[in-house]
Amino acid sequence: MKLYQIVVCTLMTTFAMQSSFAATDVQMDFVKKLYQTGKQLEKGTELIELYQDESLQKAFRFMQNYEGEMCGYDYDMMWQSNDPNFNRKLIFTKVGANEVKVDLGKAEFYKPSWVKYKLNCKGGVCKISDIIDNGGSLKQRIYKECRN
């Protein structure tokens, strides 16, 4: 519960400051703040679970039915690693109306990688609807791999 309160306070403060600026890109700002918070708290997938939309939440619940099995993902999706380096160089790119790609730079013991977020934003509030990496859509992987 404490992690949730810290994250909510951090993001609420950040988004309150952003609202004072006229022309901000809500999706880009959301993903940048997600990573800023992830670096500060040294968290990843836990943050994604806090900001998932209903469809991604449904996929995570489906995956829980197969607890103990390796299906869907077995690493931190946000940082693309089992042992994340929270200080990798990050490059954020808007790749669609509701999509933001994050390039995670090379670091010692880490190859460059990327992750793309599909977002569902309404009224300045964004939720993560899917995560795509070099393995494809997280939701599709969960439903495919957890059934077999």
C-alpha positions as a Markdown table, in Angstrom:
| # | Residue | x | y | z |
|---|---|---|---|---|
| 1 | Met | 0.0 | 0.0 | 0.0 |
| 2 | Lys | 2.9 | 2.4 | 0.8 |
| 3 | Leu | 4.4 | 2.0 | -2.7 |
| 4 | Tyr | 1.0 | 2.8 | -4.2 |
| 5 | Gln | 0.7 | 6.0 | -2.1 |
| 6 | Ile | 4.2 | 7.1 | -3.0 |
| 7 | Val | 3.6 | 6.5 | -6.7 |
| 8 | Val | 0.2 | 8.2 | -6.7 |
| 9 | Cys | 1.6 | 11.3 | -4.9 |
| 10 | Thr | 4.6 | 11.5 | -7.2 |
| 11 | Leu | 2.5 | 11.3 | -10.4 |
| 12 | Met | -0.3 | 13.5 | -9.1 |
| 13 | Thr | 2.2 | 16.2 | -8.3 |
| 14 | Thr | 3.9 | 15.8 | -11.7 |
| 15 | Phe | 0.6 | 15.9 | -13.6 |
| 16 | Ala | -0.6 | 18.9 | -11.6 |
| 17 | Met | 2.5 | 20.8 | -12.6 |
| 18 | Gln | 2.0 | 19.7 | -16.2 |
| 19 | Ser | -1.6 | 21.1 | -16.3 |
| 20 | Ser | -0.2 | 24.6 | -16.0 |
| 21 | Phe | 1.5 | 24.2 | -19.4 |
| 22 | Ala | -0.8 | 24.6 | -22.4 |
| 23 | Ala | 0.6 | 22.3 | -25.0 |
| 24 | Thr | 1.8 | 19.1 | -23.5 |
| 25 | Asp | 1.7 | 15.6 | -25.0 |
| 26 | Val | -0.2 | 13.6 | -22.4 |
| 27 | Gln | 1.0 | 10.2 | -23.6 |
| 28 | Met | 4.7 | 11.2 | -23.8 |
| 29 | Asp | 4.5 | 12.9 | -20.4 |
| 30 | Phe | 2.8 | 9.9 | -18.8 |
| 31 | Val | 5.5 | 7.5 | -20.1 |
| 32 | Lys | 8.4 | 9.8 | -19.1 |
| 33 | Lys | 6.9 | 10.2 | -15.6 |
| 34 | Leu | 6.4 | 6.4 | -15.4 |
| 35 | Tyr | 10.1 | 5.9 | -16.0 |
| 36 | Gln | 11.1 | 8.8 | -13.7 |
| 37 | Thr | 9.1 | 7.2 | -10.9 |
| 38 | Gly | 10.5 | 3.7 | -11.8 |
| 39 | Lys | 14.1 | 5.0 | -11.5 |
| 40 | Gln | 13.3 | 6.7 | -8.2 |
| 41 | Leu | 11.6 | 3.7 | -6.6 |
| 42 | Glu | 13.6 | 1.1 | -8.6 |
| 43 | Lys | 10.4 | -0.5 | -9.7 |
| 44 | Gly | 9.0 | -1.6 | -13.1 |
| 45 | Thr | 6.3 | -4.2 | -13.6 |
| 46 | Glu | 4.7 | -3.1 | -10.3 |
| 47 | Leu | 4.1 | 0.4 | -11.7 |
| 48 | Ile | 2.7 | -1.0 | -14.9 |
| 49 | Glu | 0.2 | -3.0 | -12.8 |
| 50 | Leu | -0.8 | 0.3 | -11.0 |
| 51 | Tyr | -1.6 | 2.0 | -14.4 |
| 52 | Gln | -3.1 | -0.8 | -16.5 |
| 53 | Asp | -6.4 | -0.3 | -18.1 |
| 54 | Glu | -9.2 | -2.8 | -17.8 |
| 55 | Ser | -8.2 | -4.9 | -20.8 |
| 56 | Leu | -4.6 | -5.4 | -19.5 |
| 57 | Gln | -5.8 | -6.0 | -16.0 |
| 58 | Lys | -8.1 | -8.7 | -17.4 |
| 59 | Ala | -5.0 | -10.3 | -19.1 |
| 60 | Phe | -3.0 | -10.2 | -15.8 |
| 61 | Arg | -5.9 | -11.8 | -13.9 |
| 62 | Phe | -6.1 | -14.5 | -16.6 |
| 63 | Met | -2.4 | -15.2 | -16.2 |
| 64 | Gln | -2.8 | -15.6 | -12.4 |
| 65 | Asn | -5.0 | -18.6 | -13.1 |
| 66 | Tyr | -1.8 | -20.3 | -14.3 |
| 67 | Glu | 0.4 | -19.3 | -11.4 |
| 68 | Gly | 3.5 | -21.4 | -11.1 |
| 69 | Glu | 3.8 | -21.7 | -14.9 |
| 70 | Met | 6.0 | -19.5 | -17.1 |
| 71 | Cys | 3.6 | -17.9 | -19.4 |
| 72 | Gly | 3.2 | -14.4 | -20.7 |
| 73 | Tyr | 6.4 | -12.9 | -19.4 |
| 74 | Asp | 9.1 | -13.8 | -17.0 |
| 75 | Tyr | 11.0 | -10.5 | -16.7 |
| 76 | Asp | 10.4 | -6.9 | -15.8 |
| 77 | Met | 8.5 | -5.6 | -18.9 |
| 78 | Met | 9.3 | -2.0 | -18.2 |
| 79 | Trp | 13.0 | -2.4 | -18.0 |
| 80 | Gln | 13.3 | -5.5 | -20.2 |
| 81 | Ser | 15.4 | -7.4 | -17.8 |
| 82 | Asn | 15.3 | -9.8 | -14.8 |
| 83 | Asp | 17.8 | -7.7 | -13.1 |
| 84 | Pro | 17.1 | -4.1 | -14.2 |
| 85 | Asn | 19.6 | -1.4 | -14.6 |
| 86 | Phe | 17.6 | 1.7 | -13.6 |
| 87 | Asn | 20.2 | 4.1 | -15.0 |
| 88 | Arg | 20.1 | 3.2 | -18.7 |
| 89 | Lys | 19.8 | 6.0 | -21.1 |
| 90 | Leu | 16.2 | 6.4 | -22.2 |
| 91 | Ile | 14.9 | 7.9 | -25.5 |
| 92 | Phe | 11.1 | 8.5 | -25.8 |
| 93 | Thr | 9.4 | 8.6 | -29.2 |
| 94 | Lys | 5.8 | 9.2 | -30.1 |
| 95 | Val | 5.1 | 6.5 | -32.7 |
| 96 | Gly | 1.3 | 6.8 | -33.0 |
| 97 | Ala | -1.7 | 8.7 | -31.7 |
| 98 | Asn | -1.7 | 6.6 | -28.5 |
| 99 | Glu | 1.7 | 4.9 | -28.6 |
| 100 | Val | 5.0 | 5.8 | -27.1 |
| 101 | Lys | 8.2 | 3.8 | -27.7 |
| 102 | Val | 11.0 | 3.8 | -25.2 |
| 103 | Asp | 14.5 | 2.9 | -26.3 |
| 104 | Leu | 16.6 | 1.6 | -23.4 |
| 105 | Gly | 20.2 | 2.3 | -24.2 |
| 106 | Lys | 23.2 | 0.0 | -23.9 |
| 107 | Ala | 24.7 | -0.4 | -20.5 |
| 108 | Glu | 27.3 | -2.7 | -18.9 |
| 109 | Phe | 25.9 | -6.2 | -19.3 |
| 110 | Tyr | 22.8 | -4.9 | -21.2 |
| 111 | Lys | 22.2 | -4.8 | -24.9 |
| 112 | Pro | 20.0 | -1.9 | -26.2 |
| 113 | Ser | 16.4 | -2.8 | -26.2 |
| 114 | Trp | 13.0 | -1.1 | -26.6 |
| 115 | Val | 9.4 | -1.3 | -25.4 |
| 116 | Lys | 6.3 | 0.3 | -26.8 |
| 117 | Tyr | 3.3 | 1.3 | -24.7 |
| 118 | Lys | -0.2 | 1.4 | -26.1 |
| 119 | Leu | -2.1 | 3.9 | -24.0 |
| 120 | Asn | -5.7 | 4.7 | -23.3 |
| 121 | Cys | -6.0 | 8.4 | -22.3 |
| 122 | Lys | -9.1 | 10.2 | -21.4 |
| 123 | Gly | -9.4 | 13.6 | -19.8 |
| 124 | Gly | -5.7 | 13.9 | -19.3 |
| 125 | Val | -5.5 | 10.5 | -17.4 |
| 126 | Cys | -3.6 | 7.7 | -19.1 |
| 127 | Lys | -3.8 | 3.9 | -18.6 |
| 128 | Ile | -1.6 | 1.3 | -20.2 |
| 129 | Ser | -3.6 | -1.0 | -22.5 |
| 130 | Asp | -0.8 | -3.1 | -23.9 |
| 131 | Ile | 3.0 | -3.4 | -24.0 |
| 132 | Ile | 4.9 | -4.5 | -27.1 |
| 133 | Asp | 8.5 | -5.5 | -27.2 |
| 134 | Asn | 10.5 | -7.7 | -29.5 |
| 135 | Gly | 8.4 | -10.7 | -28.4 |
| 136 | Gly | 5.2 | -8.9 | -29.6 |
| 137 | Ser | 2.1 | -7.9 | -27.6 |
| 138 | Leu | 2.1 | -8.7 | -23.9 |
| 139 | Lys | -1.7 | -9.4 | -23.9 |
| 140 | Gln | -1.5 | -11.7 | -26.9 |
| 141 | Arg | 1.4 | -13.6 | -25.3 |
| 142 | Ile | -0.5 | -14.0 | -22.1 |
| 143 | Tyr | -3.6 | -15.4 | -23.8 |
| 144 | Lys | -1.6 | -17.6 | -26.2 |
| 145 | Glu | 1.1 | -19.0 | -23.8 |
| 146 | Cys | -1.0 | -19.5 | -20.8 |
| 147 | Arg | -3.6 | -21.6 | -22.6 |
| 148 | Asn | -1.1 | -24.1 | -23.9 |
